[in-house]
């Protein structure tokens, strides 16, 4: 079926310039400076990456071999020992200085993120703000979180017990292309704060953003060799990353995450995974329709929907469904698309031909099987090779690709419901459980609905940014959306090994030879009962 509301976008045509054909982009000399920070790759054929906005070259990237990666890990192990000898407070001060550098030099990386990932500038700024927030949080709290902890011993006064934290060693981090700066920071910075060295493999498409942060980290005082970056395809260097890592952190697709988890399990090392999602939004009948529609635009189309926590399903109570749909479609159709390095455009392009193919296939499949395209639903090669209009669907049913599969693009489906429990059940009816959103004028009611959703993060009267930006709370997925958490204390402690130490004084924990076991047991039973009543 055809669109009922045409996309009324205002286009910015990218102008020829220095890198990737984008006006104002960083020059090729600057790109070469960043690429020079890549470890290894001298013996492997380099590859050339292109700008999503224009299809023109960005940089030529060296590709590491298996041997390169193993050599880099050996170097990182040497660097890690000296880094771990520093106090947590000393390590944290590096992150505090990094926070200041990121904010002071943000224009550089805003250009890089736009050129590499095809984002609108405001979406690129979300990455800058997230990076600064993460650096500030761990710069302020890491030393306290990592501090030795005293706990009550088995015999008060005679048993001194405590817990201390050791770094894992060298952490392997495989980062995705869609949030190249923010997700680098969220995973790398706490690993470093915990005293580990890091070997990171960012995606080739968006490697320059990670390399920029790497440069700033060393300028902030991070010792050379403590964080190293290698580039290459997972099929070529993935085995070395898994086998050499003392802890593996991966963000990407669910099938790849499951495969990596199996490989890591054989080594009895640990891992964390942030994987796919099919994130729902529930609009309760008392919601402010205008605010919910505005929030949904951001929740669905930030970074052109290429965001792990982006909303792809909206459930709206039938009492307000028509009103919400009209408002949401109008706001979506009014979004401005473009690829200039300024804040004019509200949505950029997709990042790769694969994503464009997936988005097109999902929309066409739904259209051919009877769904309605209320706005959008077409590629925009007149703007650039990977632009696709923000798209709103209705009438999507089981058997259509966008019903249950993750689109990971600017496509969302609207569904009606009559009972809140029905909406919750439908929102939970998915193998994924990454993020969810609830809208209501009654904050308590929204919170209560959120607590019934099987998702690692839930935002009330927000799409994703409230939890994404609240670095003190953990972020991650349930079910097939992942294992483990980033952010908060948990996002730091996962990179450590806990060790318990107890010092026993005086009374031994076994009876002396002269004391019968039966008498000892009765005495210990009395003592254990008494301990339950003592304040701890």
Backbone torsions as a table, in degrees:
resi	resn	phi	psi	omega
1	UNK	NA	155.2	-175.5
2	UNK	-91.3	166.8	179.6
3	UNK	-65.8	141.9	173.7
4	UNK	-94.7	-21.6	176.9
5	UNK	-129.1	114.6	-179.3
6	UNK	-69.0	146.3	177.0
7	UNK	-70.9	120.0	-177.2
8	UNK	-100.4	63.6	-175.3
9	UNK	-88.8	151.6	172.8
10	UNK	-105.8	121.9	-171.0
11	UNK	-99.2	141.6	170.1
12	UNK	-108.3	122.3	179.5
13	UNK	-88.0	119.1	179.0
14	UNK	-59.1	142.6	-179.2
15	UNK	-103.3	148.8	177.6
16	UNK	-59.5	141.5	178.9
17	UNK	-161.0	-149.7	-164.6
18	UNK	-80.0	-47.3	-178.3
19	UNK	-125.1	128.2	177.0
20	UNK	66.8	14.5	178.8
21	UNK	67.8	20.9	-177.1
22	UNK	-108.9	126.1	-176.9
23	UNK	-59.2	132.5	176.4
24	UNK	82.6	1.1	-177.9
25	UNK	-68.5	154.8	177.4
26	UNK	-60.5	145.9	-175.3
27	UNK	-71.0	166.3	-179.1
28	UNK	-64.2	-30.0	177.5
29	UNK	-64.9	-40.2	178.4
30	UNK	-66.3	-42.8	177.2
31	UNK	-59.0	-41.1	179.6
32	UNK	-64.6	-36.8	177.2
33	UNK	-60.6	-42.4	-179.6
34	UNK	-69.6	-42.1	-180.0
35	UNK	-62.0	-30.9	-179.8
36	UNK	-62.8	-15.2	179.9
37	UNK	-82.5	-8.1	-179.0
38	UNK	-69.8	136.6	178.9
39	UNK	-87.7	137.0	176.6
40	UNK	72.6	-169.4	174.8
41	UNK	96.5	0.3	-176.2
42	UNK	-68.2	-27.9	-175.0
43	UNK	-101.2	9.4	-176.8
44	UNK	-121.5	148.6	-177.7
45	UNK	-66.4	127.1	178.8
46	UNK	-73.1	164.2	176.3
47	UNK	-125.8	156.3	-178.9
48	UNK	-108.2	129.3	179.0
49	UNK	-102.2	148.9	-177.1
50	UNK	-120.4	158.6	-178.5
51	UNK	-81.6	128.2	177.9
52	UNK	-58.0	-36.3	-178.2
53	UNK	-61.7	-35.0	-169.7
54	UNK	-128.3	-20.3	-174.1
55	UNK	79.8	4.8	-179.9
56	UNK	-89.8	157.3	-174.3
57	UNK	-62.2	144.0	173.7
58	UNK	-103.8	-57.4	-174.4
59	UNK	-160.7	158.5	172.8
60	UNK	-102.7	124.4	-170.3
61	UNK	-112.6	129.4	173.8
62	UNK	-68.9	145.3	-179.1
63	UNK	-115.0	126.0	-176.8
64	UNK	-74.4	152.8	172.2
65	UNK	-98.3	171.5	175.1
66	UNK	-56.1	-44.4	-179.6
67	UNK	-64.8	-38.2	177.0
68	UNK	-57.2	-47.7	-176.4
69	UNK	-62.7	-43.5	-179.4
70	UNK	-65.6	-36.2	176.2
71	UNK	-65.1	-41.5	179.2
72	UNK	-63.1	-40.4	177.6
73	UNK	-62.2	-39.2	178.5
74	UNK	-62.2	-41.7	177.2
75	UNK	-65.2	-40.3	-178.9
76	UNK	-64.9	-33.9	179.6
77	UNK	-64.1	-38.3	176.9
78	UNK	-65.2	-45.9	179.8
79	UNK	-64.2	-34.8	-175.3
80	UNK	-64.4	-36.3	-177.7
81	UNK	-62.4	-42.1	178.5
82	UNK	-70.1	-37.9	179.4
83	UNK	-65.7	-40.8	-179.9
84	UNK	-67.8	-24.4	178.4
85	UNK	-70.8	-19.0	176.1
86	UNK	-72.7	152.4	178.5
87	UNK	-71.5	155.4	175.4
88	UNK	-55.4	-35.3	179.8
89	UNK	-66.5	-38.4	177.9
90	UNK	-65.7	-42.5	178.8
91	UNK	-64.9	-38.9	-178.4
92	UNK	-64.4	-32.7	-179.3
93	UNK	-65.0	-28.9	174.6
94	UNK	-62.2	-41.5	-179.4
95	UNK	-68.1	-36.4	178.0
96	UNK	-63.3	-42.9	177.2
97	UNK	-66.3	-36.2	177.6
98	UNK	-62.7	-41.3	176.4
99	UNK	-51.9	-47.5	-177.8
100	UNK	-65.7	-40.3	-179.2
101	UNK	-66.2	-40.8	-179.4
102	UNK	-60.3	-45.6	-179.1
103	UNK	-69.7	-37.6	-178.0
104	UNK	-69.7	-30.9	-174.8
105	UNK	-114.1	27.2	-173.2
106	UNK	-62.8	-31.3	-177.9
107	UNK	-59.8	-34.4	178.3
108	UNK	-60.2	-49.6	-173.9
109	UNK	-79.4	-24.7	173.0
110	UNK	-60.0	-43.7	176.6
111	UNK	-62.0	-45.6	-178.2
112	UNK	-60.3	-47.4	-178.4
113	UNK	-63.0	-42.1	178.6
114	UNK	-62.9	-46.5	-177.1
115	UNK	-66.0	-40.7	-176.7
116	UNK	-78.2	-43.4	-171.0
117	UNK	-102.6	-13.8	180.0
118	UNK	78.3	22.2	-176.6
119	UNK	-81.2	155.4	162.9
120	UNK	-66.7	154.3	-173.0
121	UNK	-65.1	-36.5	178.6
122	UNK	-63.8	-37.1	175.8
123	UNK	-67.0	-36.0	174.8
124	UNK	-64.8	-37.5	178.7
125	UNK	-64.5	-32.7	175.3
126	UNK	-54.1	-35.2	178.9
127	UNK	-70.8	-39.3	177.8
128	UNK	-62.8	-47.9	-177.5
129	UNK	-64.6	-41.0	178.4
130	UNK	-62.3	-41.1	179.8
131	UNK	-63.4	-44.8	179.2
132	UNK	-64.8	-40.9	-180.0
133	UNK	-63.7	-41.0	179.3
134	UNK	-65.6	-45.8	179.1
135	UNK	-60.4	-41.6	-179.3
136	UNK	-67.4	-42.2	-177.2
137	UNK	-62.3	-51.5	-178.1
138	UNK	-74.1	-28.6	173.7
139	UNK	-62.3	-32.6	-178.1
140	UNK	-89.3	-35.7	-168.4
141	UNK	-110.9	-12.7	-172.3
142	UNK	-59.8	-44.1	-177.0
143	UNK	-60.6	-40.5	179.4
144	UNK	-69.1	-42.4	-179.2
145	UNK	-63.4	-36.2	-176.7
146	UNK	-87.3	-5.9	-175.7
147	UNK	-62.1	146.0	174.9
148	UNK	-55.4	145.2	-174.6
149	UNK	-120.0	125.7	175.3
150	UNK	-87.1	137.1	176.5
151	UNK	-131.0	162.1	179.9
152	UNK	-66.9	131.3	176.8
153	UNK	-82.9	173.0	-175.8
154	UNK	-64.8	-35.8	177.0
155	UNK	-120.4	106.9	-177.5
156	UNK	-54.1	133.4	179.1
157	UNK	87.6	-25.3	-178.1
158	UNK	-111.5	-22.0	179.2
159	UNK	-116.0	118.5	175.3
160	UNK	-103.5	117.6	-175.9
161	UNK	-123.0	149.1	179.4
162	UNK	-159.9	167.8	179.5
163	UNK	-126.0	132.9	174.6
164	UNK	-124.5	161.0	-175.2
165	UNK	-119.1	132.5	175.6
166	UNK	-116.0	143.5	174.6
167	UNK	-64.7	152.0	178.8
168	UNK	-64.5	-39.1	-176.8
169	UNK	137.1	-105.3	175.4
170	UNK	-114.5	120.4	-177.9
171	UNK	-95.0	129.2	172.6
172	UNK	-94.2	129.4	-177.5
173	UNK	-126.8	122.7	177.1
174	UNK	-109.1	112.0	-171.4
175	UNK	-105.0	149.8	-177.5
176	UNK	-89.0	174.6	-177.9
177	UNK	-87.2	-17.2	-167.0
178	UNK	-81.8	-30.3	175.3
179	UNK	-132.1	72.6	-167.5
180	UNK	-67.9	-29.2	179.9
181	UNK	-89.9	-51.6	-175.0
182	UNK	-63.1	-45.4	-176.9
183	UNK	-74.7	-26.5	169.3
184	UNK	-61.1	-49.9	-178.6
185	UNK	-62.6	-45.5	-175.4
186	UNK	-62.5	-28.9	-178.5
187	UNK	-98.8	-42.8	-175.1
188	UNK	-72.9	-45.7	-171.4
189	UNK	-63.3	-45.9	176.5
190	UNK	-66.2	-31.9	176.8
191	UNK	-62.3	-41.8	177.0
192	UNK	-68.0	-42.2	-179.3
193	UNK	-59.6	-31.9	-180.0
194	UNK	-76.9	-5.7	177.9
195	UNK	99.2	10.3	178.2
196	UNK	-87.7	161.1	160.0
197	UNK	-93.4	161.3	-176.4
198	UNK	-131.0	135.3	165.0
199	UNK	-116.5	114.2	-175.7
200	UNK	-109.1	138.7	170.0
201	UNK	-116.4	94.9	173.2
202	UNK	-75.8	163.2	174.7
203	UNK	-66.2	142.5	179.7
204	UNK	-55.1	-39.3	-173.3
205	UNK	-59.3	-34.5	-173.5
206	UNK	-125.6	35.8	-175.9
207	UNK	-69.9	-30.2	-174.5
208	UNK	-63.5	-34.2	179.5
209	UNK	-64.6	-42.7	176.9
210	UNK	-65.2	-40.4	179.5
211	UNK	-65.7	-33.6	175.9
212	UNK	-62.9	-46.3	179.5
213	UNK	-65.5	-36.7	177.1
214	UNK	-59.9	-43.5	178.3
215	UNK	-61.8	-45.0	-179.8
216	UNK	-66.4	-36.0	179.8
217	UNK	-62.5	-41.6	178.4
218	UNK	-69.8	-34.6	174.8
219	UNK	-64.4	-28.6	178.5
220	UNK	-80.6	-5.4	176.6
221	UNK	116.4	3.7	176.9
222	UNK	-69.7	126.9	-178.8
223	UNK	-62.6	140.1	178.0
224	UNK	-57.3	138.8	179.2
225	UNK	91.9	-14.4	-178.7
226	UNK	-73.3	-35.7	174.7
227	UNK	-124.0	118.6	-179.6
228	UNK	-123.2	147.8	-177.4
229	UNK	-119.0	128.4	174.8
230	UNK	-119.8	151.1	178.8
231	UNK	-122.2	145.7	178.0
232	UNK	161.8	166.6	176.8
233	UNK	-75.8	144.9	177.7
234	UNK	-59.1	-33.1	179.9
235	UNK	-65.9	-21.6	-178.2
236	UNK	-96.7	-40.1	-173.1
237	UNK	-122.1	1.8	-177.8
238	UNK	-62.1	-39.1	-179.6
239	UNK	-62.0	-43.5	179.5
240	UNK	-63.6	-40.9	178.4
241	UNK	-60.1	-43.8	-179.3
242	UNK	-68.2	-44.8	-174.4
243	UNK	-72.9	-26.3	-177.1
244	UNK	-94.4	-19.0	-175.1
245	UNK	-76.6	139.0	170.5
246	UNK	-84.5	-15.2	174.0
247	UNK	-157.3	138.3	-178.8
248	UNK	-117.8	131.0	177.0
249	UNK	-119.2	124.4	-175.3
250	UNK	-132.4	137.2	170.7
251	UNK	-125.2	124.6	-178.2
252	UNK	169.9	-149.6	-173.8
253	UNK	-77.0	154.6	179.4
254	UNK	-63.9	-45.2	178.8
255	UNK	-58.9	-43.7	179.4
256	UNK	-66.5	-39.7	178.5
257	UNK	-60.9	-41.6	178.8
258	UNK	-65.1	-39.3	178.6
259	UNK	-64.2	-43.7	178.5
260	UNK	-65.1	-39.5	179.4
261	UNK	-59.7	-39.9	177.8
262	UNK	-64.2	-39.2	179.4
263	UNK	-68.0	-42.2	-179.2
264	UNK	-67.6	-38.1	-178.1
265	UNK	-59.5	-34.5	179.6
266	UNK	-64.3	-24.2	-179.7
267	UNK	-94.0	-4.6	-178.6
268	UNK	58.3	32.1	169.2
269	UNK	-103.9	175.4	-174.1
270	UNK	-111.7	170.6	-173.0
271	UNK	-158.3	163.8	167.9
272	UNK	-135.3	146.2	-175.1
273	UNK	-135.9	127.9	165.9
274	UNK	-112.0	119.9	-168.9
275	UNK	-119.4	-150.2	-170.8
276	UNK	-75.4	174.8	178.6
277	UNK	-157.3	159.4	171.5
278	UNK	-137.9	72.9	-161.4
279	UNK	-76.8	132.5	-178.0
280	UNK	-98.5	155.4	167.9
281	UNK	-124.2	133.8	176.2
282	UNK	-113.9	122.7	177.6
283	UNK	-103.9	109.2	-177.8
284	UNK	-74.2	158.9	-173.0
285	UNK	-63.6	-20.5	179.8
286	UNK	-94.0	6.7	-174.8
287	UNK	-65.5	150.6	170.2
288	UNK	-74.3	109.2	-171.1
289	UNK	-62.4	-43.3	-178.0
290	UNK	-63.0	-44.2	179.5
291	UNK	-67.9	-39.2	179.5
292	UNK	-64.9	-40.4	179.4
293	UNK	-65.9	-42.1	178.0
294	UNK	-64.0	-44.1	178.5
295	UNK	-64.2	-34.6	179.9
296	UNK	-66.5	-35.7	178.1
297	UNK	-58.9	-47.0	178.1
298	UNK	-65.7	-43.2	-176.9
299	UNK	-63.9	-30.6	-174.7
300	UNK	-95.7	-32.0	-167.0
301	UNK	-119.4	2.8	171.6
302	UNK	-60.1	139.6	-177.0
303	UNK	51.7	35.5	-179.7
304	UNK	53.6	34.1	178.2
305	UNK	75.1	4.5	-178.9
306	UNK	-91.4	60.3	-175.7
307	UNK	-137.0	129.3	-175.4
308	UNK	-55.4	-33.0	-176.7
309	UNK	-99.6	12.6	179.9
310	UNK	-67.8	146.0	-179.9
311	UNK	-81.9	132.1	176.6
312	UNK	-122.0	-8.0	179.2
313	UNK	-134.1	130.6	177.6
314	UNK	-122.7	123.8	177.5
315	UNK	-108.8	118.5	-174.4
316	UNK	-121.3	133.5	178.9
317	UNK	-60.5	140.5	-175.1
318	UNK	-58.6	-28.0	-179.8
319	UNK	-62.7	-28.1	-176.7
320	UNK	-123.9	8.8	-173.8
321	UNK	-61.2	-48.0	-177.9
322	UNK	-63.1	-43.1	-179.6
323	UNK	-63.8	-45.5	179.2
324	UNK	-62.5	-45.0	-177.0
325	UNK	-61.1	-44.2	178.4
326	UNK	-60.1	-45.9	-178.0
327	UNK	-66.6	-43.4	-177.3
328	UNK	-67.0	-43.5	-180.0
329	UNK	-64.4	-41.1	179.6
330	UNK	-63.6	-42.9	179.6
331	UNK	-68.3	-35.9	178.6
332	UNK	-67.4	-45.1	-179.3
333	UNK	-63.5	-24.9	-178.1
334	UNK	-86.0	-4.8	-179.3
335	UNK	-61.1	140.0	179.4
336	UNK	-94.7	124.2	177.9
337	UNK	-98.8	146.5	176.5
338	UNK	175.6	170.6	-174.8
339	UNK	-129.9	21.3	177.0
340	UNK	-83.5	155.4	-177.7
341	UNK	-86.4	64.0	176.3
342	UNK	-152.0	-177.5	-175.0
343	UNK	-92.5	14.6	-176.0
344	UNK	-71.5	-49.3	-177.2
345	UNK	-74.4	148.0	179.2
346	UNK	-102.4	-15.4	175.3
347	UNK	-146.2	138.1	177.9
348	UNK	-94.9	-147.9	-176.2
349	UNK	-106.9	173.5	166.5
350	UNK	-70.1	168.4	-171.8
351	UNK	-98.7	-26.5	-174.7
352	UNK	-143.5	161.9	175.5
353	UNK	-63.2	-34.4	178.0
354	UNK	-61.3	-43.3	179.8
355	UNK	-67.0	-38.8	177.3
356	UNK	-62.4	-41.0	179.4
357	UNK	-64.5	-41.5	179.7
358	UNK	-64.8	-47.4	-179.7
359	UNK	-60.5	-47.5	-179.7
360	UNK	-60.4	-42.3	-178.8
361	UNK	-64.9	-41.2	-179.9
362	UNK	-63.9	-45.3	-178.1
363	UNK	-67.4	-44.0	-178.8
364	UNK	-65.7	-38.9	178.4
365	UNK	-61.9	-45.4	179.1
366	UNK	-64.5	-42.1	-178.8
367	UNK	-63.3	-46.0	-177.7
368	UNK	-65.4	-26.1	-178.2
369	UNK	-96.8	10.6	170.4
370	UNK	110.0	-1.0	177.5
371	UNK	-72.6	158.1	177.6
372	UNK	-102.7	135.4	174.1
373	UNK	-97.8	107.7	-175.0
374	UNK	-79.7	-29.1	172.5
375	UNK	-161.4	154.6	179.8
376	UNK	80.2	-141.9	175.1
377	UNK	86.6	21.6	178.5
378	UNK	-152.4	150.6	173.4
379	UNK	-73.4	159.4	-179.0
380	UNK	-128.5	70.2	179.2
381	UNK	-63.4	-16.6	176.1
382	UNK	-67.2	-22.5	177.8
383	UNK	-91.1	-34.7	-177.1
384	UNK	170.4	166.9	-170.7
385	UNK	-66.4	-20.8	-172.5
386	UNK	-123.1	15.9	178.6
387	UNK	-78.0	141.4	175.8
388	UNK	-143.1	136.0	-176.4
389	UNK	-68.4	144.4	172.4
390	UNK	-61.2	131.4	-165.5
391	UNK	-125.9	132.7	177.3
392	UNK	-117.6	126.4	-179.8
393	UNK	-114.3	152.5	168.9
394	UNK	-140.4	161.1	-177.1
395	UNK	76.1	20.6	177.9
396	UNK	-79.2	129.7	-174.8
397	UNK	-127.7	165.3	176.6
398	UNK	-55.1	142.7	-176.2
399	UNK	99.7	-16.9	173.6
400	UNK	-91.6	141.4	-175.1
401	UNK	-55.0	-45.4	-176.7
402	UNK	-76.2	-1.2	-179.0
403	UNK	-68.3	-46.5	-174.6
404	UNK	-125.9	-21.3	-178.3
405	UNK	-84.4	144.9	176.2
406	UNK	-70.0	124.9	178.0
407	UNK	-84.3	-42.6	-178.6
408	UNK	59.3	51.8	179.7
409	UNK	-164.2	-176.0	-173.2
410	UNK	-81.8	60.2	-177.6
411	UNK	-134.9	129.4	178.9
412	UNK	-138.5	146.6	179.2
413	UNK	-113.6	139.1	178.8
414	UNK	-105.7	134.7	178.2
415	UNK	-130.3	150.3	175.6
416	UNK	-99.0	160.1	174.3
417	UNK	-151.6	162.4	179.4
418	UNK	-118.3	-19.6	-177.1
419	UNK	-129.5	135.8	-175.5
420	UNK	-62.3	-39.1	178.4
421	UNK	-61.7	-37.9	176.1
422	UNK	-60.6	-44.2	180.0
423	UNK	-62.7	-41.6	179.4
424	UNK	-64.1	-44.6	179.8
425	UNK	-61.5	-41.7	-179.2
426	UNK	-70.6	-36.7	176.8
427	UNK	-64.0	-36.4	-179.2
428	UNK	-82.0	-10.3	-174.9
429	UNK	-81.2	70.7	-177.9
430	UNK	-159.6	150.3	174.6
431	UNK	-72.2	-10.4	-177.5
432	UNK	-96.1	164.4	177.3
433	UNK	-165.7	61.9	-175.6
434	UNK	-95.4	-60.4	-175.5
435	UNK	-140.0	155.9	175.4
436	UNK	-150.7	162.1	-177.6
437	UNK	-137.1	140.0	178.8
438	UNK	-131.7	137.0	-178.5
439	UNK	-123.5	126.6	-179.5
440	UNK	-161.3	148.1	172.4
441	UNK	-71.3	-21.3	-178.7
442	UNK	-98.4	102.0	-176.4
443	UNK	-59.1	-37.3	-179.6
444	UNK	-65.8	-42.3	178.9
445	UNK	-63.7	-41.4	178.2
446	UNK	-62.3	-41.9	178.4
447	UNK	-61.4	-43.5	-178.0
448	UNK	-65.2	-39.2	175.4
449	UNK	-65.3	-42.7	179.4
450	UNK	-58.3	-37.5	-179.6
451	UNK	-67.6	-17.1	179.3
452	UNK	-93.6	-3.2	179.7
453	UNK	-89.9	137.8	-178.6
454	UNK	-90.5	77.7	179.7
455	UNK	-144.4	146.3	-177.3
456	UNK	-67.3	-31.9	174.7
457	UNK	-131.1	141.9	176.8
458	UNK	-134.1	133.7	-179.7
459	UNK	-115.8	129.5	177.1
460	UNK	-102.7	123.8	-176.6
461	UNK	59.5	34.2	174.4
462	UNK	-156.8	160.1	180.0
463	UNK	-87.7	-53.7	-179.4
464	UNK	-153.2	-22.1	-168.4
465	UNK	-67.5	-28.1	-177.1
466	UNK	-63.7	-45.4	177.0
467	UNK	-79.0	-37.0	-179.4
468	UNK	-60.2	-39.3	-178.2
469	UNK	-88.5	-14.4	178.8
470	UNK	-85.0	81.9	-169.4
471	UNK	-65.8	-18.7	179.8
472	UNK	-74.5	-11.8	177.3
473	UNK	-108.4	148.8	-176.7
474	UNK	-72.0	155.7	-179.3
475	UNK	-135.3	130.1	178.9
476	UNK	174.3	-173.3	-171.7
477	UNK	-115.2	155.1	168.9
478	UNK	-101.1	166.2	177.2
479	UNK	53.2	-133.7	-176.6
480	UNK	-77.6	6.0	178.8
481	UNK	-89.3	1.2	171.7
482	UNK	138.7	-179.9	-178.9
483	UNK	-137.0	134.8	178.7
484	UNK	86.9	175.9	-175.6
485	UNK	-137.6	151.0	166.2
486	UNK	-110.6	163.4	-179.7
487	UNK	74.9	163.2	-179.3
488	UNK	66.1	-173.8	178.3
489	UNK	-61.1	-38.0	-179.0
490	UNK	-62.3	-35.6	179.4
491	UNK	-69.4	-16.7	175.1
492	UNK	-95.5	-46.3	-174.6
493	UNK	-67.4	-23.1	178.6
494	UNK	-63.5	-21.9	179.4
495	UNK	-89.7	14.8	-178.8
496	UNK	-127.1	160.3	168.9
497	UNK	-105.3	129.0	176.8
498	UNK	-86.0	141.1	178.0
499	UNK	-130.8	129.5	178.0
500	UNK	-102.1	135.0	177.9
501	UNK	-130.2	132.5	178.1
502	UNK	-129.2	133.3	178.0
503	UNK	-110.2	121.6	-177.4
504	UNK	-103.6	130.9	177.0
505	UNK	-118.0	149.3	171.2
506	UNK	65.4	-110.4	-173.2
507	UNK	-61.9	128.1	175.9
508	UNK	-78.4	163.7	-177.7
509	UNK	-98.1	18.5	170.2
510	UNK	-136.6	148.8	-175.5
511	UNK	-67.9	144.0	170.7
512	UNK	-60.6	161.3	-176.9
513	UNK	-59.8	-31.4	-176.1
514	UNK	-78.1	-9.9	-176.4
515	UNK	-102.8	120.5	178.5
516	UNK	-60.6	147.3	-180.0
517	UNK	-61.0	-36.3	-179.2
518	UNK	-64.9	-40.9	179.0
519	UNK	-67.3	-41.9	178.1
520	UNK	-59.9	-42.8	-178.5
521	UNK	-64.3	-40.5	178.8
522	UNK	-65.2	-40.8	179.1
523	UNK	-64.8	-41.7	179.3
524	UNK	-67.3	-36.4	177.7
525	UNK	-61.1	-44.1	177.6
526	UNK	-61.9	-43.8	-179.6
527	UNK	-63.6	-41.1	-179.9
528	UNK	-64.1	-39.8	177.3
529	UNK	-64.1	-40.0	-179.6
530	UNK	-67.1	-36.7	-179.7
531	UNK	-61.7	-33.0	-178.3
532	UNK	-62.4	-26.7	-176.9
533	UNK	-88.7	-11.7	-178.2
534	UNK	-80.3	144.2	174.6
535	UNK	-68.1	141.3	-179.0
536	UNK	-127.2	NA	NA
